[in-house]
Amino acid sequence: MISKTALETTDSVLRDLTDSPFPFEGKRILLGGDFRQILSVIRRGIKTDLNNCIKNSYLSNQFQKFALLDNMRVINGDADWIKFLLDVGDGVANDYEDRVTLPKNLPVSENLVDDVFGDLRGEMAEAAILAPKNIDLDRRYLEIEPFRNRNVPK
């Protein structure tokens, strides 16, 4: 999900470029998501990181919110699973230590890491970090170095 900072920066740039007083220069912007299912998880994050969610932006009241009326998974007979997901999103499924117990009938993949992350080696081989100065790259290499010798699933 886009951060509050990115959203507000986009708005600011559009206003500056067009000298417009209107949010996003009056353009229609479509954002989609369910804040119960798209959690703001930030590794080693602090409260200010969580406050960077678009729900906390001064622009959030500029958006018209729509709700989907038909849950297609429920139509296919997954009402229990949908209720479980909503309970997790609402914090109802958590125990006293804020843990969630998954349903017993939930299929668990033997190759969970491969299923979730796919072919990281192939994707990383196609990746590049570009910078105008070598000193900028040197700093990035120091950030990447701890990950270089990790075993990546094939």
C-alpha positions in Angstrom: 0.0 0.0 0.0 1.2 3.5 -0.8 2.5 5.5 2.1 1.0 8.8 3.3 4.3 10.6 2.4 4.2 9.3 -1.2 0.5 10.2 -1.6 1.0 13.7 -0.2 4.2 14.2 -2.3 2.3 13.2 -5.5 -0.4 15.7 -4.6 2.2 18.5 -3.9 4.0 17.9 -7.2 0.8 18.0 -9.2 -0.3 21.2 -7.5 3.2 22.8 -8.0 3.4 21.8 -11.7 -0.1 23.1 -12.5 -0.3 25.9 -10.0 -3.6 24.4 -8.9 -5.3 24.8 -5.5 -7.2 21.5 -5.9 -6.0 18.1 -4.5 -4.2 16.2 -7.2 -4.8 19.1 -9.6 -8.4 18.0 -9.7 -7.5 14.7 -11.3 -9.4 11.5 -10.3 -7.3 9.2 -8.2 -8.4 5.6 -7.5 -7.0 3.8 -4.5 -8.1 0.3 -3.6 -7.6 -1.9 -0.6 -9.0 -3.2 2.7 -7.3 -1.8 5.7 -8.2 -4.9 7.7 -6.4 -7.2 5.2 -3.6 -4.9 4.2 -1.8 -4.4 7.5 0.8 -1.7 8.1 3.6 -4.1 9.0 6.9 -2.3 9.2 9.9 -4.4 10.5 11.3 -2.8 13.6 8.9 0.0 13.0 7.8 2.6 15.6 4.6 4.5 16.0 5.6 7.2 13.6 6.1 4.6 10.9 2.6 3.4 11.5 1.3 6.9 11.3 2.6 7.1 7.8 -0.5 5.2 6.6 -2.7 6.9 4.1 -5.6 6.8 6.5 -3.7 9.4 8.5 -3.1 11.7 5.6 -4.8 15.2 5.4 -5.9 14.0 1.9 -7.9 11.0 3.2 -11.1 13.0 3.7 -10.9 14.1 0.0 -11.6 10.5 -1.2 -15.0 9.1 -1.7 -15.1 5.6 -0.2 -17.0 2.8 -1.8 -17.7 -0.7 -0.4 -18.0 -3.8 -2.5 -21.4 -5.3 -2.1 -20.9 -9.0 -3.1 -18.2 -11.1 -1.6 -17.4 -13.6 -4.3 -15.8 -16.0 -1.9 -18.9 -16.3 0.1 -21.0 -17.0 -3.0 -18.7 -20.0 -3.6 -19.4 -21.3 -0.1 -16.4 -20.0 1.9 -18.5 -18.1 4.5 -16.5 -19.6 7.4 -13.2 -18.5 5.9 -14.5 -15.0 5.2 -15.8 -14.7 8.8 -12.4 -15.8 10.0 -10.6 -13.2 7.9 -12.9 -10.5 9.1 -12.4 -11.6 12.7 -8.6 -11.4 12.2 -8.9 -8.0 10.6 -11.1 -6.7 13.5 -8.8 -8.2 16.1 -11.5 -10.6 17.4 -9.6 -13.8 16.5 -6.6 -12.9 18.6 -5.9 -14.6 21.9 -4.7 -12.9 25.1 -1.1 -12.7 23.7 -2.4 -11.3 20.3 -1.7 -14.5 18.5 -4.1 -16.0 15.9 -4.8 -19.7 15.7 -5.3 -20.9 12.1 -8.2 -23.2 11.3 -7.3 -26.9 11.4 -8.6 -27.5 7.9 -6.4 -24.8 6.4 -4.1 -26.4 3.7 -0.5 -25.7 4.5 2.1 -25.9 1.7 5.2 -28.0 2.2 7.1 -25.4 0.1 5.7 -22.3 1.7 8.8 -20.1 1.1 8.9 -21.1 -2.6 5.1 -20.5 -3.0 5.2 -17.1 -1.4 8.5 -15.7 -2.7 8.8 -17.6 -6.0 12.1 -17.4 -8.0 14.0 -14.8 -6.0 17.3 -15.8 -7.6 15.9 -15.1 -11.1 14.3 -11.8 -10.0 17.4 -10.6 -8.2 19.6 -11.4 -11.2 17.5 -9.0 -13.2 17.6 -6.2 -10.5 19.9 -3.2 -10.5 20.5 -0.1 -8.3 21.4 3.0 -10.3 22.9 6.1 -8.8 24.6 9.2 -10.2 27.7 8.9 -8.0 29.8 5.9 -6.9 29.6 7.1 -3.2 25.9 6.6 -3.3 26.4 3.1 -4.5 29.0 2.3 -1.9 26.4 3.2 0.8 23.9 0.9 -0.8 26.4 -2.0 -1.1 26.9 -1.8 2.6 23.2 -2.2 3.2 23.0 -5.1 0.8 26.2 -7.0 2.1 24.4 -8.8 5.0 22.0 -10.4 2.5 24.6 -11.6 -0.1 25.5 -14.8 1.6 22.1 -15.9 2.6 20.6 -19.0 1.2 17.9 -18.1 -1.2 15.4 -20.8 -2.2 15.8 -22.1 -5.7 
